[in-house]
Amino acid sequence: MKKRVIDGIEVQRSSGNVYADLGLPDAEKLKIKTGLVIEIRKAMHRLGLTQQEAAKRMGITQPKVSDMMRGDFSNLSERKLMDCLNRLGYDIEIKVKPTSEPVGHLMLAVA
């Protein structure tokens, strides 16, 4: 990636995945999980749910909802996060297609 200096500070354009930019393992999965958690937060707000109410509706404990709201969702799989969204009234579609690249990518598209 190309680096520039702005106001004396070296900056670099993001790849679009902050986890990859930081060199974290499983960066693609973390990006997907983050997108799912953002949608869960939006749904909770839209529905006016407390953490306790959301936990009951999603079938998880309130402490797990609290962890999720603080950005710690390491204890929840992508599948469980999708299940939570289903229980909050979301449909989820998974689209699989060939890529022209040697290795494919995971992507979350929110409508």
VEXTINU-893191 format. One record per residue: x, y, z of N, C-alpha, C in turn; residue number from 1; residue in one letter. Coordinates in nm, 2 decimals, always signed. Layout:
! residues N
+--------+--------+--------+--------+--------+--------+--------+--------+--------+-----+---------+
|   n_c1 |   n_c2 |   n_c3 |  ca_c1 |  ca_c2 |  ca_c3 |   c_c1 |   c_c2 |   c_c3 | num | residuo |
+--------+--------+--------+--------+--------+--------+--------+--------+--------+-----+---------+
|      X |      Y |      Z |      X |      Y |      Z |      X |      Y |      Z | NUM |       a |
...
+--------+--------+--------+--------+--------+--------+--------+--------+--------+-----+---------+
This chain:
! residues 111
+--------+--------+--------+--------+--------+--------+--------+--------+--------+-----+---------+
|   n_c1 |   n_c2 |   n_c3 |  ca_c1 |  ca_c2 |  ca_c3 |   c_c1 |   c_c2 |   c_c3 | num | residuo |
+--------+--------+--------+--------+--------+--------+--------+--------+--------+-----+---------+
|  +0.08 |  -0.12 |  +0.00 |  +0.00 |  +0.00 |  +0.00 |  +0.09 |  +0.12 |  +0.00 |   1 |       m |
|  +0.04 |  +0.23 |  -0.06 |  +0.11 |  +0.35 |  -0.07 |  +0.10 |  +0.43 |  +0.05 |   2 |       k |
|  +0.21 |  +0.48 |  +0.10 |  +0.21 |  +0.57 |  +0.22 |  +0.23 |  +0.71 |  +0.18 |   3 |       k |
|  +0.16 |  +0.80 |  +0.26 |  +0.17 |  +0.94 |  +0.24 |  +0.20 |  +1.01 |  +0.37 |   4 |       r |
|  +0.25 |  +1.13 |  +0.37 |  +0.27 |  +1.21 |  +0.49 |  +0.17 |  +1.33 |  +0.49 |   5 |       v |
|  +0.09 |  +1.34 |  +0.59 |  -0.01 |  +1.45 |  +0.60 |  +0.02 |  +1.51 |  +0.73 |   6 |       i |
|  +0.05 |  +1.64 |  +0.73 |  +0.08 |  +1.72 |  +0.85 |  +0.18 |  +1.66 |  +0.93 |   7 |       d |
|  +0.28 |  +1.60 |  +0.87 |  +0.40 |  +1.54 |  +0.94 |  +0.37 |  +1.40 |  +0.99 |   8 |       g |
|  +0.26 |  +1.34 |  +0.96 |  +0.22 |  +1.21 |  +1.01 |  +0.21 |  +1.12 |  +0.89 |   9 |       i |
|  +0.28 |  +1.00 |  +0.90 |  +0.28 |  +0.90 |  +0.79 |  +0.15 |  +0.83 |  +0.80 |  10 |       e |
|  +0.07 |  +0.83 |  +0.69 |  -0.06 |  +0.76 |  +0.68 |  -0.06 |  +0.66 |  +0.57 |  11 |       v |
|  -0.14 |  +0.57 |  +0.58 |  -0.15 |  +0.46 |  +0.48 |  -0.30 |  +0.43 |  +0.45 |  12 |       q |
|  -0.34 |  +0.42 |  +0.33 |  -0.48 |  +0.39 |  +0.30 |  -0.52 |  +0.25 |  +0.34 |  13 |       r |
|  -0.64 |  +0.24 |  +0.40 |  -0.68 |  +0.11 |  +0.45 |  -0.71 |  +0.01 |  +0.33 |  14 |       s |
|  -0.70 |  -0.11 |  +0.36 |  -0.74 |  -0.21 |  +0.26 |  -0.89 |  -0.23 |  +0.26 |  15 |       s |
|  -0.96 |  -0.17 |  +0.35 |  -1.10 |  -0.20 |  +0.37 |  -1.13 |  -0.29 |  +0.48 |  16 |       g |
|  -1.03 |  -0.35 |  +0.54 |  -1.04 |  -0.44 |  +0.65 |  -0.94 |  -0.41 |  +0.75 |  17 |       n |
|  -0.98 |  -0.34 |  +0.86 |  -0.89 |  -0.29 |  +0.96 |  -0.82 |  -0.40 |  +1.03 |  18 |       v |
|  -0.88 |  -0.52 |  +1.04 |  -0.82 |  -0.63 |  +1.10 |  -0.70 |  -0.69 |  +1.02 |  19 |       y |
|  -0.72 |  -0.69 |  +0.89 |  -0.61 |  -0.73 |  +0.80 |  -0.50 |  -0.62 |  +0.81 |  20 |       a |
|  -0.54 |  -0.50 |  +0.81 |  -0.44 |  -0.39 |  +0.82 |  -0.35 |  -0.40 |  +0.94 |  21 |       d |
|  -0.41 |  -0.45 |  +1.05 |  -0.34 |  -0.47 |  +1.18 |  -0.27 |  -0.60 |  +1.18 |  22 |       l |
|  -0.28 |  -0.68 |  +1.08 |  -0.21 |  -0.81 |  +1.07 |  -0.27 |  -0.92 |  +1.16 |  23 |       g |
|  -0.40 |  -0.91 |  +1.20 |  -0.46 |  -1.00 |  +1.29 |  -0.50 |  -1.13 |  +1.21 |  24 |       l |
|  -0.49 |  -1.25 |  +1.28 |  -0.53 |  -1.37 |  +1.21 |  -0.68 |  -1.37 |  +1.20 |  25 |       p |
|  -0.73 |  -1.44 |  +1.10 |  -0.87 |  -1.45 |  +1.07 |  -0.94 |  -1.32 |  +1.05 |  26 |       d |
|  -0.87 |  -1.23 |  +0.98 |  -0.92 |  -1.09 |  +0.96 |  -1.05 |  -1.09 |  +0.88 |  27 |       a |
|  -1.07 |  -1.18 |  +0.78 |  -1.19 |  -1.18 |  +0.71 |  -1.31 |  -1.22 |  +0.80 |  28 |       e |
|  -1.29 |  -1.32 |  +0.88 |  -1.39 |  -1.37 |  +0.97 |  -1.43 |  -1.26 |  +1.07 |  29 |       k |
|  -1.33 |  -1.19 |  +1.12 |  -1.35 |  -1.08 |  +1.22 |  -1.43 |  -0.97 |  +1.15 |  30 |       l |
|  -1.40 |  -0.94 |  +1.03 |  -1.48 |  -0.83 |  +0.95 |  -1.62 |  -0.87 |  +0.94 |  31 |       k |
|  -1.65 |  -1.00 |  +0.90 |  -1.78 |  -1.05 |  +0.89 |  -1.86 |  -1.04 |  +1.02 |  32 |       i |
|  -1.79 |  -1.09 |  +1.13 |  -1.86 |  -1.09 |  +1.26 |  -1.89 |  -0.95 |  +1.31 |  33 |       k |
|  -1.80 |  -0.85 |  +1.28 |  -1.82 |  -0.71 |  +1.32 |  -1.94 |  -0.66 |  +1.24 |  34 |       t |
|  -1.96 |  -0.69 |  +1.12 |  -2.07 |  -0.65 |  +1.04 |  -2.20 |  -0.70 |  +1.10 |  35 |       g |
|  -2.20 |  -0.83 |  +1.14 |  -2.32 |  -0.89 |  +1.19 |  -2.35 |  -0.83 |  +1.33 |  36 |       l |
|  -2.25 |  -0.80 |  +1.41 |  -2.28 |  -0.74 |  +1.54 |  -2.33 |  -0.60 |  +1.52 |  37 |       v |
|  -2.28 |  -0.52 |  +1.42 |  -2.34 |  -0.39 |  +1.40 |  -2.49 |  -0.40 |  +1.36 |  38 |       i |
|  -2.53 |  -0.50 |  +1.28 |  -2.67 |  -0.51 |  +1.25 |  -2.75 |  -0.55 |  +1.37 |  39 |       e |
|  -2.69 |  -0.63 |  +1.46 |  -2.76 |  -0.67 |  +1.58 |  -2.79 |  -0.55 |  +1.66 |  40 |       i |
|  -2.69 |  -0.46 |  +1.68 |  -2.70 |  -0.34 |  +1.75 |  -2.81 |  -0.25 |  +1.69 |  41 |       r |
|  -2.81 |  -0.24 |  +1.56 |  -2.91 |  -0.16 |  +1.49 |  -3.05 |  -0.22 |  +1.52 |  42 |       k |
|  -3.07 |  -0.35 |  +1.51 |  -3.19 |  -0.41 |  +1.53 |  -3.24 |  -0.39 |  +1.67 |  43 |       a |
|  -3.15 |  -0.40 |  +1.77 |  -3.19 |  -0.38 |  +1.91 |  -3.24 |  -0.24 |  +1.93 |  44 |       m |
|  -3.17 |  -0.15 |  +1.87 |  -3.21 |  +0.00 |  +1.88 |  -3.35 |  +0.02 |  +1.82 |  45 |       h |
|  -3.36 |  -0.04 |  +1.69 |  -3.49 |  -0.02 |  +1.62 |  -3.60 |  -0.08 |  +1.69 |  46 |       r |
|  -3.58 |  -0.19 |  +1.76 |  -3.69 |  -0.26 |  +1.83 |  -3.71 |  -0.21 |  +1.97 |  47 |       l |
|  -3.61 |  -0.12 |  +2.02 |  -3.62 |  -0.07 |  +2.15 |  -3.60 |  -0.17 |  +2.26 |  48 |       g |
|  -3.51 |  -0.27 |  +2.23 |  -3.49 |  -0.38 |  +2.33 |  -3.38 |  -0.35 |  +2.43 |  49 |       l |
|  -3.40 |  -0.39 |  +2.55 |  -3.29 |  -0.38 |  +2.65 |  -3.20 |  -0.50 |  +2.62 |  50 |       t |
|  -3.09 |  -0.51 |  +2.69 |  -3.00 |  -0.62 |  +2.67 |  -3.07 |  -0.75 |  +2.72 |  51 |       q |
|  -3.14 |  -0.74 |  +2.82 |  -3.21 |  -0.86 |  +2.88 |  -3.32 |  -0.91 |  +2.78 |  52 |       q |
|  -3.40 |  -0.81 |  +2.72 |  -3.50 |  -0.85 |  +2.63 |  -3.44 |  -0.91 |  +2.50 |  53 |       e |
|  -3.33 |  -0.85 |  +2.45 |  -3.26 |  -0.89 |  +2.33 |  -3.20 |  -1.03 |  +2.36 |  54 |       a |
|  -3.14 |  -1.05 |  +2.47 |  -3.09 |  -1.18 |  +2.51 |  -3.19 |  -1.29 |  +2.50 |  55 |       a |
|  -3.31 |  -1.27 |  +2.56 |  -3.41 |  -1.37 |  +2.56 |  -3.46 |  -1.40 |  +2.42 |  56 |       k |
|  -3.48 |  -1.29 |  +2.34 |  -3.52 |  -1.31 |  +2.20 |  -3.42 |  -1.38 |  +2.11 |  57 |       r |
|  -3.29 |  -1.35 |  +2.14 |  -3.18 |  -1.41 |  +2.06 |  -3.14 |  -1.55 |  +2.11 |  58 |       m |
|  -3.19 |  -1.59 |  +2.23 |  -3.15 |  -1.72 |  +2.28 |  -3.01 |  -1.73 |  +2.34 |  59 |       g |
|  -2.96 |  -1.62 |  +2.39 |  -2.83 |  -1.61 |  +2.45 |  -2.84 |  -1.54 |  +2.59 |  60 |       i |
|  -2.74 |  -1.55 |  +2.66 |  -2.74 |  -1.48 |  +2.80 |  -2.72 |  -1.33 |  +2.78 |  61 |       t |
|  -2.77 |  -1.26 |  +2.88 |  -2.75 |  -1.11 |  +2.89 |  -2.60 |  -1.08 |  +2.89 |  62 |       q |
|  -2.52 |  -1.15 |  +2.97 |  -2.38 |  -1.12 |  +2.97 |  -2.31 |  -1.13 |  +2.83 |  63 |       p |
|  -2.36 |  -1.23 |  +2.75 |  -2.31 |  -1.24 |  +2.61 |  -2.35 |  -1.12 |  +2.53 |  64 |       k |
|  -2.47 |  -1.07 |  +2.55 |  -2.52 |  -0.95 |  +2.48 |  -2.43 |  -0.83 |  +2.53 |  65 |       v |
|  -2.41 |  -0.82 |  +2.65 |  -2.32 |  -0.71 |  +2.71 |  -2.18 |  -0.72 |  +2.65 |  66 |       s |
|  -2.12 |  -0.84 |  +2.64 |  -1.99 |  -0.85 |  +2.58 |  -2.00 |  -0.81 |  +2.43 |  67 |       d |
|  -2.10 |  -0.85 |  +2.36 |  -2.11 |  -0.81 |  +2.22 |  -2.12 |  -0.66 |  +2.20 |  68 |       m |
|  -2.20 |  -0.60 |  +2.29 |  -2.21 |  -0.45 |  +2.28 |  -2.08 |  -0.38 |  +2.31 |  69 |       m |
|  -1.99 |  -0.44 |  +2.38 |  -1.86 |  -0.38 |  +2.41 |  -1.76 |  -0.42 |  +2.31 |  70 |       r |
|  -1.80 |  -0.50 |  +2.21 |  -1.70 |  -0.54 |  +2.10 |  -1.63 |  -0.67 |  +2.13 |  71 |       g |
|  -1.67 |  -0.74 |  +2.23 |  -1.61 |  -0.87 |  +2.25 |  -1.71 |  -0.98 |  +2.21 |  72 |       d |
|  -1.69 |  -1.03 |  +2.08 |  -1.78 |  -1.13 |  +2.03 |  -1.71 |  -1.26 |  +1.99 |  73 |       f |
|  -1.59 |  -1.27 |  +2.06 |  -1.50 |  -1.39 |  +2.03 |  -1.57 |  -1.52 |  +2.07 |  74 |       s |
|  -1.66 |  -1.51 |  +2.17 |  -1.73 |  -1.63 |  +2.22 |  -1.85 |  -1.67 |  +2.13 |  75 |       n |
|  -1.88 |  -1.60 |  +2.02 |  -1.99 |  -1.63 |  +1.94 |  -1.95 |  -1.65 |  +1.80 |  76 |       l |
|  -2.00 |  -1.76 |  +1.74 |  -1.96 |  -1.80 |  +1.60 |  -2.04 |  -1.71 |  +1.50 |  77 |       s |
|  -1.99 |  -1.71 |  +1.38 |  -2.07 |  -1.64 |  +1.27 |  -2.21 |  -1.70 |  +1.26 |  78 |       e |
|  -2.22 |  -1.83 |  +1.27 |  -2.35 |  -1.90 |  +1.26 |  -2.44 |  -1.85 |  +1.37 |  79 |       r |
|  -2.39 |  -1.84 |  +1.50 |  -2.47 |  -1.79 |  +1.61 |  -2.52 |  -1.65 |  +1.59 |  80 |       k |
|  -2.43 |  -1.56 |  +1.54 |  -2.46 |  -1.42 |  +1.52 |  -2.57 |  -1.41 |  +1.41 |  81 |       l |
|  -2.56 |  -1.50 |  +1.31 |  -2.67 |  -1.50 |  +1.20 |  -2.80 |  -1.55 |  +1.26 |  82 |       m |
|  -2.79 |  -1.65 |  +1.35 |  -2.91 |  -1.69 |  +1.42 |  -2.98 |  -1.58 |  +1.51 |  83 |       d |
|  -2.89 |  -1.51 |  +1.57 |  -2.94 |  -1.39 |  +1.65 |  -3.01 |  -1.29 |  +1.56 |  84 |       c |
|  -2.96 |  -1.26 |  +1.44 |  -3.02 |  -1.17 |  +1.35 |  -3.16 |  -1.23 |  +1.30 |  85 |       l |
|  -3.16 |  -1.36 |  +1.27 |  -3.29 |  -1.42 |  +1.23 |  -3.39 |  -1.40 |  +1.34 |  86 |       n |
|  -3.35 |  -1.42 |  +1.47 |  -3.45 |  -1.41 |  +1.58 |  -3.49 |  -1.26 |  +1.60 |  87 |       r |
|  -3.41 |  -1.17 |  +1.55 |  -3.45 |  -1.02 |  +1.56 |  -3.52 |  -0.98 |  +1.43 |  88 |       l |
|  -3.56 |  -1.07 |  +1.34 |  -3.64 |  -1.03 |  +1.23 |  -3.56 |  -1.01 |  +1.10 |  89 |       g |
|  -3.45 |  -1.06 |  +1.09 |  -3.37 |  -1.04 |  +0.96 |  -3.37 |  -1.17 |  +0.88 |  90 |       y |
|  -3.37 |  -1.16 |  +0.75 |  -3.35 |  -1.27 |  +0.66 |  -3.20 |  -1.26 |  +0.62 |  91 |       d |
|  -3.14 |  -1.38 |  +0.60 |  -3.00 |  -1.38 |  +0.57 |  -2.98 |  -1.47 |  +0.44 |  92 |       i |
|  -2.92 |  -1.42 |  +0.34 |  -2.89 |  -1.49 |  +0.22 |  -2.74 |  -1.51 |  +0.21 |  93 |       e |
|  -2.70 |  -1.63 |  +0.17 |  -2.56 |  -1.66 |  +0.15 |  -2.54 |  -1.69 |  +0.00 |  94 |       i |
|  -2.46 |  -1.62 |  -0.07 |  -2.44 |  -1.64 |  -0.21 |  -2.30 |  -1.69 |  -0.24 |  95 |       k |
|  -2.29 |  -1.80 |  -0.31 |  -2.16 |  -1.86 |  -0.34 |  -2.14 |  -1.85 |  -0.49 |  96 |       v |
|  -2.02 |  -1.80 |  -0.53 |  -2.00 |  -1.79 |  -0.68 |  -1.85 |  -1.81 |  -0.70 |  97 |       k |
|  -1.81 |  -1.85 |  -0.82 |  -1.67 |  -1.86 |  -0.85 |  -1.60 |  -1.73 |  -0.86 |  98 |       p |
|  -1.47 |  -1.72 |  -0.83 |  -1.40 |  -1.60 |  -0.84 |  -1.29 |  -1.61 |  -0.94 |  99 |       t |
|  -1.24 |  -1.50 |  -1.00 |  -1.13 |  -1.50 |  -1.09 |  -1.00 |  -1.50 |  -1.02 | 100 |       s |
|  -1.00 |  -1.48 |  -0.89 |  -0.88 |  -1.48 |  -0.80 |  -0.84 |  -1.62 |  -0.77 | 101 |       e |
|  -0.72 |  -1.65 |  -0.73 |  -0.68 |  -1.78 |  -0.69 |  -0.75 |  -1.83 |  -0.56 | 102 |       p |
|  -0.77 |  -1.73 |  -0.47 |  -0.84 |  -1.76 |  -0.35 |  -0.96 |  -1.66 |  -0.33 | 103 |       v |
|  -1.07 |  -1.72 |  -0.29 |  -1.19 |  -1.63 |  -0.28 |  -1.19 |  -1.55 |  -0.15 | 104 |       g |
|  -1.30 |  -1.47 |  -0.14 |  -1.31 |  -1.37 |  -0.03 |  -1.45 |  -1.39 |  +0.04 | 105 |       h |
|  -1.45 |  -1.36 |  +0.17 |  -1.58 |  -1.36 |  +0.24 |  -1.62 |  -1.21 |  +0.23 | 106 |       l |
|  -1.75 |  -1.19 |  +0.22 |  -1.80 |  -1.05 |  +0.21 |  -1.94 |  -1.05 |  +0.28 | 107 |       m |
|  -1.97 |  -0.94 |  +0.35 |  -2.10 |  -0.92 |  +0.41 |  -2.16 |  -0.80 |  +0.34 | 108 |       l |
|  -2.28 |  -0.82 |  +0.28 |  -2.35 |  -0.71 |  +0.22 |  -2.48 |  -0.69 |  +0.29 | 109 |       a |
|  -2.50 |  -0.56 |  +0.34 |  -2.62 |  -0.53 |  +0.42 |  -2.71 |  -0.44 |  +0.33 | 110 |       v |
|  -2.84 |  -0.49 |  +0.32 |  -2.93 |  -0.41 |  +0.24 |  -3.00 |  -0.31 |  +0.32 | 111 |       a |
+--------+--------+--------+--------+--------+--------+--------+--------+--------+-----+---------+
